[in-house]
């Protein structure tokens, strides 16, 4: 029943298409957006699976209550076990999200509007962030202009080996901080409102460089995540080397032979830089939230022809053509 539902999804909605892009300001490759789509696809299939299963083993009058009970248990288990997920916990937390919180979200939608409402999740009512999957509230994430950041990341490049430009979202942030966060903050998606992370690895680097900007809803949630990031980086062992932590009014630095990481909080924004050659340039560009952050509403499905054009543009940018 689960896999048959995927076949029907593909036939009617094509949910796994690579012709859905997440806007022109933000990265075209958006992990948060695509994980939200996976939550819908797997959540829908899981609810169909449960309906089939409970129709076989229980009376028709008990099917709804049986599914309701199952969803309540599995959704609670997802958050309650964040800290105890087995290694690799990062992949574990991200991998279970579509089947536990994704199924919970789809079940909530089904309970209100039945299958027609679930079907609308694949087009008219498409979620665009895992924040909506977690909280149930519509979320239009903030995006960040990295036009002044990317030249800094590429300035020390003799040969670019790897590059990534992404939005991680609250599920991946919870997975990163899983040893330090609690259930209630995770159920509120940590107050996440948007992020963007750019990473580059050159042939003259071992660990690479990255800049990560994050936006939260309240100063309290910003402080909560900031403190957990501080714990993460204080205890991080990169290349079997611990870091020297130095805090001042500008932020916190963590230094060892492999990493020069800087963490800064400004209002409801957090900025992280690692192995960046010109920290002052990046801070000058990013530490003006009102000027460089804005909500991105350009989520759209492209036709195959437009899809090819976008891919050509991406390739041209990568190879400098």
N, C-alpha and C positions, 0 to 999 in steps of 0.2 A: 504493500500500500504506500509506503514511504517513497520508494523509487518510482512507482507508477505516477505519484503526484508530481515528482520532478519532470517526468516525461510530459505530463499535461501542462506544467508551467512553461516548459520549453516550447511546446506547440502553440500556446496561446499568448504568452507574455515575453518569452525569450529573456528570462531574468539574468542569464549568465553572459549576455552580450558584452563585448568589449567596446561597444559603440555608445556607452554612457559616460559622459565626462563631467567633471565636477567644477567647471567654471574656468574663466580666463585669467583671473588674478591669482587664484590659488593653484597649487600643483594639479596637473592633469592626472597624476597617479596618486590617488587618495585612499590610504588604507582604511581610514575611518568610514568613508563613504561606502567602499566595497564590502567591509565587514557588516555594515548595516543592511546591505542588500542580501548578503549571505544569511543574516539572521531572519530575514523575511522568507527566503526560499526554504531554508531548513526548518524554520518555525512552522510554516504552512504544511510542509511534508510531515513533520512530527505530529501535528494536530490531526491530520488525516490518518496517520498510523494509529494514533491512540483511539480515534473514533472506530476504526475497523477492529482493533484489538478488544475494546470493551464491549462492542456489540456482539462479539463472539462469546465472551466469558461472563457477561452480566445481563440483567434484564434491561429492556429499553428505557425504563424509568430511571435507571441508576447510571446511565452512561455519562450524562452531563456532570453529575456530582463526582463520579470516579475520575474524570479528566480534571475537574477543578481541584480535587485533592492531590492528584499527581503533579499538576503544574505548581501548586503551592509548595509542595515538598522539594521539587527539583530547583525551583527558582530560589528558595531560601537556602538550599544547600550550596548553590553557586556562590552566593555572597559569604556564607558562613565558613566556607572552606578555602577562601582566597589565600589565607596565610599558610595553609597546609597542603596546597596543591603539590603533587609530586614533581620532581625534576624531569624534564625542564619545565618549571612552573610557568614561565613566560608563554610557551607554546600551549601548555595545558589550559591556562585561563582563557587565552584567545580562542583556542580550538573548541572548547565546550560552550562558549558564548552563544553560538547560533542555536544549539540544541536545548539550552536551558533558559537563558533570558530571551532568546529569539522566540522560542515556543511560547513563553509566557506573554510576550508582547502580542503575538498573533492571536493567542487565546483571548486576551482582553478585547482585541478588536472584534473577534468572532462573537464574543458574548454580547457585544453591543449591536452589531450589524450583520451577523451571520456571514455566509460565504461571499456575498456580494461586497461586503466591506473588506474582507480579506483580499479579494481579487483587486480592489482598488489600490492596495498597497504596492502593486506592481506597475501602476501608472499614475492615476490622478492624485493619489494620496501617498506617494512614494516618500518614505523617510530618507533623510540625507545625512544622518549621523547616528552613531550608536548611543548618543545622549538621549535621543528620542526612544530608542529601544529600551534603555534602562529606566527612564523616568516616565515615559508615556506622553510627555509634553513635546509639542512641535519645537524643533530647534533649528535655527539657521546659524551655523557656526560663523564666528569671526575669522577673517582671513588676514594675512600679513603680506605687505609689499616687501620683498627681499631684493629689490633692484640694486640697493647699495650693499647688500650682504654678499651676493654671489661673486662679485668681482674680488672681494677680500678672500673668499674661500678658494678662488682660482688663481690668486696672485702668485702663489709659490709653487705653481704647477709646472713641472718639466714634462710630465706625461700623465694624463688622467687615466687611472686604472678603473675607478668606479665612482659613480655619483648617484645621489638619491635626493629627491625633493618631495616631501610627503606631509600629510596630516595624519597623526597617529590616533587621536581620539581618546575618549575616556577609558575604553576597555584596555587598550594597550598601555595607558598610563597606570591603571590599576595593576596590570600584570607586572609592569616594571617595579612598582612600589609595593608589591604584594606582602612583603614581610613587615611593612610598617603601617599599613592602612587598616581601618576598622570597617565592620559591616555597614554601619549606618552611613558613613561617608561614601562608601562604594554604591549604595542604593541611590544616592543622590548624584552619582556620576562625578563625585569629587568637586562638584560645582563647575566642571569644565565648560567652557564656552567656545573654545577654538584653539588651534595650535598649528604651527608650521615648523618643520625641521628639515634643514638642508645638510647633507653630508658629502664630503669629497675625500677620495683616497688617491694620492699620487704615487708614482713609482719611487719617490724619495721619502715616503712616509711609511711607517709600520702600522700606526693606529688610525690615521686619518684625522680630519677636522670636521666639526659640525657646529651649527648654530640652531638653537631651538627656542622659539617664542611661544608662550602659552597665555591664554586669557581665561579668567575665572569670574564667577558671578558676584562674589562678595569678598571684602578684605579678609574675613574670617576663613573662608575656604582657600584663599590665596596663601595665607599664612600656614594653614594646615598642610597644604601640598609642599610649600617651601621648606617646612621643617622636615618633612619626609624625604624630600630630595637631598637635604643636608645630611640626613642619616645615611641615605644610600651612598652618596659620594664620599662621606667620611669613612665608611666601611668597605668601599670598593677596593678590590685587589686586582689591579690591571698589570698583567705580566708579572705576577707574584710580587708586586711592589705596592705597599700602602702609600697613601698620600699624606702630605703635610698640609694641615688645614689652617688657614689664616683668615680671620673675619675682620672687616672694618666697615665704615659707613657706606662704602660703595657696594659691598656684597661679600661673598665668601669665595676664596680661591683654594683649590686642592691641587697640589703639585707633587709630581714625582718624575722620574726619568722618561716616562712614557706619555705623560699627560699633563697639560696645563689647563685645568678646567676652572671656569668662573661662573658663579651663580648669583643672580641679582633679582631682587623683588622691587617692583615699582607699582604702587597702587594695587590693581587687580591683575597685573601682568608679572610674569616670571620670564627671565631671559637666561639662557645657558649657552656658554661658548667653550669649546674644547680645542686646543691646539690651533687657535686663530691668531694670525700674524699681527693684525691690527685691531685689538680689542676696542680701542677708543672710537674707531670709525664705525664699528658695528653698534656700539652703545649709542653713539650719536644718532644713528639711523633708527634704532629700535626703541630707545628710551623716550619716545614721544608718541605714546599710544594713540592719542587722538588724531595724529597726523598719518599714521601708517597702518591702523587697523580699521577695518570696515566689514560689515556683514556681506557675505557672498551669497547671492540668490541665483546664480547662473548654473543651476544643475539641469542638464538637458540630455535627451537621447538624440544622437546624431544619425543621419542616414548613412548607409555604407559609403556613399561618395564623399560626404563630408568627413567621415571617419578616416578615410584614406588621406585626405588633404591634411588633417590634423597630424596624422602619423608622419607624413612627409615633413611638416614643419618641425616636429620634434626631432626627427633625424637630422634635418638641416642645422638645427641649433647645436646638436651634440657634436657634429663633425665640422661645424663652422662654415658651412657651405652657403 
